[in-house]
Amino acid sequence: MIRSCSKDDALLPVFEGGGKDPIEVRHARSQDALADFVDSAAIGLHWVASDGTILWANKSDYEPLGYTAEEYIGHNITEFHADSEVIADILQRLTRGEKLLEYSARLRCKDGSVREVSITSSVRFDESGKFLHTRCFTRDVTEHLVVARALRESEERFRMLLAGVKDFAIFMLDAGGRVETWNLGAERLYGHSAEEIIGQHISGLYTEEDQRARREEEDLATASLHGRHESECERVRKDGSRYWAHVVTTAVRDSDGRLRGFAKVTRDVTDKRKAEEEKERLLRELKEAVAARDEFLSIASHELKTPLTSVKLNLRALEHRTEQTGEKTDGTAGRKIVRIHGQIDRLAKLVNSLLDVSRITANRLDFHLEEVDLGEVLQDVLGQFKEDLDRAGCSLHLRSDTGVLGRWDRLRLDQVVSNLLSNAIKYGPGRPVEVDLQRLGKSTRLVVRDHGIGISARDQERIFERFERAVSLQHYGGFGLGLWISRQIVEGLGGSIAVHSEPGLGSTFVVELPLGGPSDG
């Protein structure tokens, strides 16, 4: 019967009732250092006789399998191998003289499970050439193989995924720029099959102009230097046709940082680029149309202003001559003359608004800055609108601080107040209009509040845009310029204008201006 040896006779099988072979004793003692190592190592080690009997084993060899020394040592090695015939063949090869063999094996555990191991086996002979035993180093690679299999499966799934992608060309290049892989998307996009393109240089996919400029070398060099290179450029299909491509080139390096190749992802962006070009064309045409419109407005405004001035002068001359000759006009004629004056004033304001549109668009809205009493401007405008307020049935409630002086443009402020008051009358007929002017330290606040139809939240920003309206033109006149011009004037003077409103509850317009004018805005 074979039993495990002690340290004094380390690595030596001891037979009950028998002595030790002197050669084996000398060999065993020469292996004391090895015994000290293998007893504490995670590497399994066992010695096998020519008939397959396990002569000796360390704990790291049998304990991971769930056996004790008694259950393991002294038994035939084939009992613990799932592939016993393979192991028997290896033992025969070793005993016939092969010096070293490395192989994989599957060991049976006591609980019935199987462990994957890597074994390195060598033979030991005595000085006379007599076979002593086979020495086997065993390393458990079960977990390594599980991870390796999972990695291979993951890589295979990923490879299948990339191969099946049809909307993107995804392929690999070696470090020299030659194609190594080719997915369906690449075949569909470029027209080349995998058999035709693999092994070919990437330059064949570039245009002739790019090839002459050696653009492919530049792209790969940039990706190698920075890790990634992205571009939008023309590429060539197998049939010679061209398309616009969005290309991302990524350098692939190993764990030591050595360049192994490049990954290429290419997407056809021809339609996207055409859409962008069409959008740019439309925007260009739109800008040209706006410029033409603004030029027309400017010319038309100037042309209209001359006859309007002439009509107004002629009307005043007619009134003056009537007064001098003593001719009398009845009440109807007098009212008509007043209405004509009103119509001329409205036309003049519209012409001035159109002129302002062209000036603002061309960034030529000039200001004549001087010391202005905003309270006086307010009183003048309210006086001009007295008849309009009476006709609309709007009572006026005014609260104004005195001495609100600032460095502003008087005519432009008149324009802002007039636009706000006109809106209050237009959208709140028959209801009171409240005007509040306050001085607040280094600034002033003008509030114009009506109790009319109000403005929805979604329209409150839009009404300050050019030619924009929150209501139907059919029910309310105007060109949608007053608030836009007012904002340009207020912001040009360094201030701000805002509206607070709810549908059916009226609107409150708030203008804030720095007293020091634009330079303090």
C-alpha positions as CSV (number, residue, x, y, z in Angstrom):
1,M,0.0,0.0,0.0
2,I,1.2,3.5,-0.8
3,R,1.0,6.4,1.7
4,S,2.0,10.0,1.7
5,C,5.6,10.7,2.7
6,S,6.9,13.0,5.5
7,K,9.2,16.0,4.9
8,D,12.3,13.9,5.8
9,D,11.5,11.6,2.9
10,A,9.8,14.2,0.8
11,L,8.5,13.3,-2.6
12,L,9.2,9.6,-2.0
13,P,6.6,6.9,-1.9
14,V,6.9,4.7,1.2
15,F,5.9,1.0,1.0
16,E,4.8,-0.8,4.2
17,G,7.1,-3.7,5.0
18,G,9.8,-2.6,2.5
19,G,12.9,-0.4,2.4
20,K,13.8,2.6,0.3
21,D,15.8,2.3,-2.9
22,P,19.1,4.2,-2.3
23,I,18.9,6.0,-5.7
24,E,15.3,7.1,-4.9
25,V,16.5,8.4,-1.5
26,R,19.2,10.5,-3.1
27,H,16.8,11.8,-5.7
28,A,14.2,12.6,-3.1
29,R,16.6,14.6,-0.9
30,S,17.7,16.6,-3.8
31,Q,14.1,17.7,-4.3
32,D,13.6,19.1,-0.7
33,A,13.5,22.7,-2.0
34,L,10.9,21.8,-4.6
35,A,8.8,20.1,-1.9
36,D,8.8,23.2,0.3
37,F,7.6,25.2,-2.7
38,V,4.9,22.9,-4.0
39,D,3.4,22.3,-0.6
40,S,2.4,26.0,-0.3
41,A,1.9,26.7,-4.0
42,A,-1.4,27.1,-5.8
43,I,0.0,24.8,-8.5
44,G,-0.9,21.1,-8.3
45,L,1.9,18.6,-8.5
46,H,1.7,14.8,-8.6
47,W,4.0,11.9,-9.5
48,V,2.7,9.0,-11.5
49,A,4.2,5.5,-11.9
50,S,4.5,3.9,-15.3
51,D,1.2,2.0,-14.7
52,G,-0.6,5.2,-13.8
53,T,-0.6,4.9,-10.1
54,I,-0.3,8.2,-8.2
55,L,2.8,8.0,-6.1
56,W,2.7,11.4,-4.5
57,A,0.6,14.6,-4.7
58,N,0.5,18.0,-2.9
59,K,-2.6,19.5,-1.4
60,S,-3.1,21.9,-4.3
61,D,-3.5,18.9,-6.6
62,Y,-6.2,16.9,-4.9
63,E,-8.0,19.3,-2.4
64,P,-9.5,21.5,-5.2
65,L,-11.1,18.3,-6.6
66,G,-12.6,17.5,-3.2
67,Y,-10.5,14.5,-2.3
68,T,-8.4,13.7,0.7
69,A,-4.8,12.3,0.4
70,E,-6.1,8.8,1.1
71,E,-8.7,9.0,-1.5
72,Y,-6.3,10.3,-4.1
73,I,-2.7,9.0,-3.6
74,G,-2.3,5.4,-4.5
75,H,-5.1,5.4,-7.0
76,N,-4.7,5.2,-10.8
77,I,-4.6,8.6,-12.4
78,T,-7.2,7.6,-15.1
79,E,-9.8,7.4,-12.4
80,F,-9.8,11.1,-12.0
81,H,-9.7,12.0,-15.7
82,A,-12.9,12.5,-17.7
83,D,-10.9,11.4,-20.8
84,S,-9.1,8.4,-19.4
85,E,-8.1,7.0,-22.8
86,V,-6.3,10.2,-23.7
87,I,-4.4,10.2,-20.4
88,A,-3.4,6.6,-20.8
89,D,-2.0,7.4,-24.3
90,I,0.0,10.3,-22.9
91,L,1.5,8.1,-20.1
92,Q,2.6,5.5,-22.7
93,R,4.3,8.2,-24.8
94,L,6.1,9.5,-21.7
95,T,7.3,6.1,-20.6
96,R,8.5,5.4,-24.2
97,G,10.9,8.3,-23.9
98,E,9.2,11.7,-24.8
99,K,10.7,14.2,-22.4
100,L,7.9,16.8,-22.0
101,L,4.3,17.1,-22.9
102,E,1.8,20.0,-22.4
103,Y,-1.9,19.3,-22.8
104,S,-5.3,20.2,-21.5
105,A,-7.4,17.8,-19.5
106,R,-10.7,17.5,-17.7
107,L,-10.5,16.3,-14.1
108,R,-13.5,14.7,-12.3
109,C,-14.3,16.3,-8.9
110,K,-15.6,14.2,-6.0
111,D,-19.0,16.0,-6.3
112,G,-19.3,15.0,-10.0
113,S,-18.4,18.3,-11.5
114,V,-15.5,18.7,-14.0
115,R,-12.5,21.1,-13.7
116,E,-10.6,22.2,-16.7
117,V,-6.8,22.0,-16.2
118,S,-3.6,22.6,-18.1
119,I,-0.9,20.0,-17.4
120,T,2.8,19.9,-18.1
121,S,4.3,16.4,-17.7
122,S,7.9,15.3,-17.8
123,V,9.6,12.0,-16.9
124,R,12.4,11.3,-14.4
125,F,15.0,8.5,-14.9
126,D,17.6,7.3,-12.5
127,E,21.4,7.3,-13.3
128,S,21.1,4.0,-15.1
129,G,18.3,5.2,-17.2
130,K,15.6,3.4,-15.3
131,F,12.2,5.0,-15.4
132,L,11.3,6.5,-12.0
133,H,8.0,8.4,-12.5
134,T,6.2,11.0,-14.4
135,R,6.1,14.4,-12.8
136,C,2.9,16.5,-13.6
137,F,2.3,20.2,-12.9
138,T,-1.4,21.0,-12.9
139,R,-2.9,24.4,-13.2
140,D,-6.7,24.9,-12.9
141,V,-7.9,27.0,-15.9
142,T,-11.6,26.5,-15.4
143,E,-12.4,30.1,-14.7
144,H,-10.0,31.2,-17.3
145,L,-11.7,29.0,-19.9
146,V,-15.2,30.2,-18.8
147,V,-14.0,33.8,-19.3
148,A,-12.3,32.9,-22.6
149,R,-15.5,31.2,-23.8
150,A,-17.7,34.1,-22.8
151,L,-15.3,36.5,-24.5
152,R,-15.3,34.4,-27.7
153,E,-19.1,34.2,-27.6
154,S,-19.3,37.9,-27.0
155,E,-16.8,38.6,-29.8
156,E,-18.8,36.3,-32.1
157,R,-22.1,38.0,-31.2
158,F,-20.5,41.4,-31.7
159,R,-19.0,40.2,-35.0
160,M,-22.4,39.0,-36.1
161,L,-24.0,42.2,-35.0
162,L,-21.5,44.3,-37.0
163,A,-21.8,42.0,-40.0
164,G,-25.6,42.4,-40.0
165,V,-25.6,46.2,-39.8
166,K,-26.8,47.6,-43.2
167,D,-27.1,51.3,-42.7
168,F,-23.4,51.9,-41.7
169,A,-20.2,50.7,-43.2
170,I,-18.2,49.2,-40.4
171,F,-14.8,47.6,-41.1
172,M,-11.3,47.2,-39.8
173,L,-8.0,48.1,-41.3
174,D,-4.5,46.8,-40.3
175,A,-1.8,49.2,-39.3
176,G,-0.8,49.7,-42.9
177,G,-4.3,50.7,-44.0
178,R,-5.4,47.4,-45.6
179,V,-9.0,46.1,-45.2
180,E,-9.3,43.2,-42.7
181,T,-13.1,43.0,-42.2
182,W,-16.1,44.1,-44.2
183,N,-19.7,44.2,-43.1
184,L,-23.0,44.1,-45.1
185,G,-23.3,47.9,-44.6
186,A,-19.9,48.4,-46.2
187,E,-20.8,46.1,-49.1
188,R,-24.1,48.0,-49.6
189,L,-22.5,51.4,-49.4
190,Y,-19.4,50.9,-51.4
191,G,-20.6,48.1,-53.8
192,H,-17.6,45.9,-53.1
193,S,-18.0,42.3,-51.7
194,A,-15.8,41.2,-48.9
195,E,-13.9,38.9,-51.2
196,E,-13.1,41.8,-53.5
197,I,-12.0,44.3,-50.9
198,I,-10.4,42.4,-48.0
199,G,-6.6,42.7,-48.3
200,Q,-6.9,45.9,-50.5
201,H,-5.7,49.3,-49.4
202,I,-8.2,51.8,-48.2
203,S,-7.0,54.4,-50.7
204,G,-9.1,52.6,-53.4
205,L,-12.2,54.0,-51.7
206,Y,-11.0,57.6,-52.0
207,T,-11.6,60.0,-54.9
208,E,-8.8,60.5,-57.5
209,E,-8.2,64.0,-56.2
210,D,-7.9,62.7,-52.6
211,Q,-5.6,59.9,-53.7
212,R,-3.3,62.4,-55.4
213,A,-3.3,64.5,-52.2
214,R,-2.6,61.3,-50.2
215,R,-5.6,62.1,-48.1
216,E,-5.9,58.5,-46.8
217,E,-2.4,58.7,-45.3
218,E,-3.3,62.0,-43.6
219,D,-6.5,60.6,-42.2
220,L,-4.8,57.5,-40.7
221,A,-1.9,59.6,-39.4
222,T,-4.4,62.0,-37.7
223,A,-6.3,59.1,-36.1
224,S,-3.1,57.5,-34.9
225,L,-1.9,60.7,-33.4
226,H,-5.1,61.8,-31.7
227,G,-6.9,58.5,-31.4
228,R,-9.8,59.5,-33.6
229,H,-10.4,61.4,-36.8
230,E,-13.8,62.6,-38.1
231,S,-14.6,64.1,-41.4
232,E,-17.3,64.7,-44.0
233,C,-16.0,64.1,-47.5
234,E,-16.7,62.4,-50.9
235,R,-16.2,58.7,-51.4
236,V,-16.3,56.5,-54.5
237,R,-18.4,53.4,-55.1
238,K,-17.4,50.4,-57.1
239,D,-19.3,51.7,-60.1
240,G,-17.4,55.0,-60.0
241,S,-20.3,57.0,-58.6
242,R,-19.7,59.4,-55.7
243,Y,-21.5,60.2,-52.5
244,W,-21.0,62.3,-49.4
245,A,-19.9,60.3,-46.4
246,H,-19.5,61.0,-42.7
247,V,-16.4,59.0,-41.7
248,V,-15.1,58.3,-38.2
249,T,-11.6,56.6,-38.0
250,T,-10.5,55.3,-34.7
251,A,-7.0,54.0,-33.9
252,V,-7.0,50.5,-32.3
253,R,-4.1,49.8,-29.9
254,D,-3.2,46.8,-27.7
255,S,-2.7,46.9,-23.9
256,D,0.9,48.0,-24.5
257,G,-0.1,50.9,-26.6
258,R,1.1,49.4,-29.9
259,L,-1.0,50.4,-33.0
260,R,-2.8,47.3,-34.2
261,G,-5.0,48.9,-36.9
262,F,-8.0,51.2,-37.4
263,A,-11.8,50.9,-37.1
264,K,-13.8,52.8,-39.7
265,V,-17.5,53.8,-39.5
266,T,-18.9,55.4,-42.6
267,R,-22.4,56.8,-43.1
268,D,-24.0,58.1,-46.3
269,V,-25.0,61.7,-45.7
270,T,-25.7,62.7,-49.3
271,D,-29.4,63.3,-48.7
272,K,-28.6,65.2,-45.5
273,R,-26.1,67.4,-47.3
274,K,-28.5,68.0,-50.2
275,A,-31.2,69.1,-47.6
276,E,-28.7,71.4,-46.0
277,E,-27.7,72.9,-49.3
278,E,-31.4,73.3,-50.2
279,K,-32.0,75.0,-46.8
280,E,-29.1,77.3,-47.4
281,R,-30.4,78.2,-50.8
282,L,-33.9,78.9,-49.4
283,L,-32.4,81.0,-46.6
284,R,-30.3,82.9,-49.2
285,E,-33.3,83.5,-51.3
286,L,-35.3,84.5,-48.3
287,K,-32.7,87.0,-47.2
288,E,-32.6,88.4,-50.8
289,A,-36.4,88.7,-50.7
290,V,-36.3,90.4,-47.3
291,A,-33.6,92.8,-48.6
292,A,-35.7,93.5,-51.7
293,R,-38.8,94.1,-49.6
294,D,-36.9,96.4,-47.2
295,E,-35.5,98.3,-50.2
296,F,-39.0,98.6,-51.6
297,L,-40.4,99.8,-48.3
298,S,-37.7,102.4,-48.1
299,I,-38.3,103.7,-51.6
300,A,-42.0,103.5,-51.3
301,S,-42.0,105.4,-48.0
302,H,-39.9,108.2,-49.4
303,E,-42.1,108.4,-52.5
304,L,-45.2,108.5,-50.4
305,K,-43.9,111.0,-48.0
306,T,-43.5,113.7,-50.7
307,P,-47.1,113.7,-51.9
308,L,-48.4,113.4,-48.4
309,T,-46.5,116.5,-47.4
310,S,-47.9,118.3,-50.5
311,V,-51.5,117.3,-49.7
312,K,-51.2,118.5,-46.2
313,L,-49.7,121.9,-47.3
314,N,-52.4,122.3,-49.9
315,L,-55.1,121.6,-47.3
316,R,-53.7,124.1,-44.9
317,A,-53.4,126.6,-47.8
318,L,-57.1,126.0,-48.6
319,E,-58.1,126.6,-45.0
320,H,-56.0,129.8,-44.8
321,R,-57.5,131.2,-48.1
322,T,-61.0,130.4,-46.8
323,E,-60.2,132.4,-43.6
324,Q,-58.8,135.3,-45.6
325,T,-61.7,135.6,-48.0
326,G,-64.2,135.3,-45.2
327,E,-65.9,132.3,-46.7
328,K,-67.8,130.2,-44.3
329,T,-67.9,126.5,-44.1
330,D,-70.8,124.6,-42.6
331,G,-70.3,122.1,-39.9
332,T,-70.2,119.1,-42.2
333,A,-67.3,120.6,-44.3
334,G,-65.4,121.4,-41.1
335,R,-65.7,117.9,-39.8
336,K,-64.6,116.6,-43.2
337,I,-61.5,118.8,-43.1
338,V,-60.7,117.5,-39.6
339,R,-61.1,113.9,-40.8
340,I,-58.8,114.6,-43.8
341,H,-56.2,116.0,-41.4
342,G,-56.6,112.8,-39.3
343,Q,-56.2,110.5,-42.4
344,I,-53.1,112.4,-43.5
345,D,-51.6,112.1,-40.0
346,R,-52.3,108.4,-40.0
347,L,-50.7,108.0,-43.4
348,A,-47.7,110.0,-42.3
349,K,-47.3,107.8,-39.3
350,L,-47.5,104.7,-41.4
351,V,-44.9,106.0,-43.8
352,N,-42.6,106.9,-40.9
353,S,-43.1,103.4,-39.6
354,L,-42.1,101.9,-42.9
355,L,-39.1,104.1,-43.0
356,D,-38.1,103.0,-39.5
357,V,-38.3,99.3,-40.7
358,S,-35.8,100.0,-43.4
359,R,-33.6,102.0,-41.0
360,I,-33.7,99.3,-38.3
361,T,-33.0,96.5,-40.8
362,A,-30.0,98.4,-42.1
363,N,-28.8,99.3,-38.5
364,R,-29.3,102.9,-39.3
365,L,-31.8,103.9,-36.5
366,D,-30.2,107.0,-35.3
367,F,-31.0,108.8,-32.0
368,H,-30.8,112.5,-31.3
369,L,-29.9,112.4,-27.5
370,E,-30.8,115.4,-25.3
371,E,-32.2,116.1,-21.9
372,V,-35.9,115.2,-22.1
373,D,-38.7,115.4,-19.5
374,L,-40.6,112.2,-20.0
375,G,-43.5,113.6,-18.1
376,E,-43.8,116.4,-20.6
377,V,-43.6,114.0,-23.5
378,L,-46.4,111.9,-21.9
379,Q,-48.6,115.0,-21.5
380,D,-48.1,116.0,-25.1
381,V,-49.0,112.5,-26.4
382,L,-52.1,112.3,-24.2
383,G,-53.2,115.6,-25.6
384,Q,-52.9,114.3,-29.1
385,F,-55.0,111.2,-28.2
386,K,-57.8,113.1,-26.4
387,E,-60.2,112.8,-29.2
388,D,-59.3,109.2,-29.9
389,L,-59.9,108.3,-26.3
390,D,-63.3,110.1,-26.3
391,R,-64.4,108.4,-29.5
392,A,-63.4,105.0,-28.1
393,G,-65.1,105.7,-24.8
394,C,-61.9,105.1,-22.8
395,S,-61.5,107.0,-19.6
396,L,-57.9,107.9,-18.8
397,H,-56.3,107.5,-15.3
398,L,-52.9,109.1,-15.1
399,R,-50.3,109.0,-12.3
400,S,-47.0,110.7,-13.1
401,D,-44.0,111.7,-11.0
402,T,-42.6,115.2,-11.9
403,G,-39.1,116.0,-13.1
404,V,-38.4,112.6,-14.7
405,L,-35.5,113.8,-16.8
406,G,-33.2,111.6,-18.9
407,R,-30.8,111.6,-21.8
408,W,-33.1,110.4,-24.5
409,D,-34.5,111.1,-28.0
410,R,-37.7,113.1,-27.6
411,L,-39.3,112.2,-30.9
412,R,-38.5,108.5,-30.4
413,L,-40.1,108.5,-26.9
414,D,-43.1,110.2,-28.4
415,Q,-43.3,107.3,-30.9
416,V,-43.1,104.6,-28.1
417,V,-45.8,106.3,-25.9
418,S,-48.0,106.8,-29.0
419,N,-47.7,103.1,-30.0
420,L,-48.6,101.9,-26.5
421,L,-51.5,104.3,-26.1
422,S,-52.8,103.5,-29.6
423,N,-52.8,99.7,-28.7
424,A,-54.6,100.3,-25.5
425,I,-57.4,102.2,-27.2
426,K,-57.6,99.7,-30.1
427,Y,-57.8,96.5,-28.0
428,G,-59.8,97.9,-25.0
429,P,-62.5,100.2,-26.4
430,G,-65.1,101.4,-23.8
431,R,-62.8,100.5,-20.9
432,P,-60.4,102.6,-18.8
433,V,-56.7,103.1,-19.7
434,E,-54.2,103.6,-16.9
435,V,-50.9,105.3,-17.4
436,D,-48.3,105.4,-14.6
437,L,-44.9,107.1,-14.8
438,Q,-42.4,106.5,-11.9
439,R,-38.8,107.5,-11.2
440,L,-36.8,104.7,-9.7
441,G,-33.4,105.8,-8.6
442,K,-31.3,105.9,-11.8
443,S,-34.1,104.7,-14.0
444,T,-37.7,105.3,-14.8
445,R,-40.7,103.1,-15.4
446,L,-43.6,103.8,-17.7
447,V,-46.6,101.5,-17.4
448,V,-49.6,101.5,-19.8
449,R,-52.4,99.2,-18.8
450,D,-55.7,98.5,-20.6
451,H,-58.6,96.2,-19.7
452,G,-59.2,94.8,-23.2
453,I,-59.0,91.5,-24.9
454,G,-55.6,90.5,-23.5
455,I,-52.8,88.4,-25.1
456,S,-52.2,84.6,-24.7
457,A,-49.0,83.5,-23.2
458,R,-47.8,81.9,-26.4
459,D,-48.2,85.2,-28.3
460,Q,-46.6,87.6,-25.7
461,E,-43.1,87.3,-27.1
462,R,-44.2,87.0,-30.7
463,I,-46.0,90.4,-30.7
464,F,-42.6,92.2,-30.4
465,E,-41.5,90.7,-33.7
466,R,-41.7,92.4,-37.1
467,F,-45.1,92.1,-38.9
468,E,-46.4,89.8,-36.1
469,R,-49.8,90.1,-34.6
470,A,-51.7,88.3,-31.9
471,V,-55.2,89.0,-33.4
472,S,-56.9,88.7,-36.8
473,L,-56.1,91.5,-39.3
474,Q,-59.8,91.3,-40.3
475,H,-61.0,92.6,-36.9
476,Y,-58.1,94.8,-36.0
477,G,-56.1,96.9,-38.4
478,G,-52.4,97.7,-38.5
479,F,-49.3,96.1,-39.9
480,G,-47.8,94.6,-36.7
481,L,-44.9,97.1,-36.7
482,G,-45.7,99.4,-33.7
483,L,-44.5,97.1,-30.9
484,W,-41.5,95.9,-32.9
485,I,-40.4,99.5,-33.6
486,S,-41.0,100.4,-29.9
487,R,-38.8,97.5,-28.7
488,Q,-36.0,98.6,-31.1
489,I,-36.2,102.2,-29.8
490,V,-36.4,101.2,-26.1
491,E,-33.5,98.8,-26.4
492,G,-31.5,101.3,-28.5
493,L,-31.9,103.8,-25.6
494,G,-30.5,101.1,-23.2
495,G,-33.9,100.0,-21.7
496,S,-36.3,97.2,-21.9
497,I,-40.0,96.6,-22.7
498,A,-42.2,93.7,-21.6
499,V,-45.9,92.8,-21.4
500,H,-47.9,91.0,-18.7
501,S,-51.3,89.8,-19.9
502,E,-54.1,87.3,-19.6
503,P,-56.8,86.7,-22.3
504,G,-60.0,88.7,-21.3
505,L,-58.2,90.6,-18.5
506,G,-56.3,93.2,-20.5
507,S,-52.6,93.9,-21.0
508,T,-49.9,95.8,-19.1
509,F,-46.9,97.1,-21.0
510,V,-43.9,98.1,-18.9
511,V,-41.0,100.2,-20.3
512,E,-37.9,100.8,-18.2
513,L,-35.2,103.3,-19.2
514,P,-31.9,104.4,-17.6
515,L,-31.9,108.1,-16.9
516,G,-28.4,108.3,-18.3
517,G,-29.4,107.1,-21.7
518,P,-27.8,104.2,-23.8
519,S,-24.3,104.6,-22.3
520,D,-25.6,103.5,-18.9
521,G,-27.8,100.7,-20.3
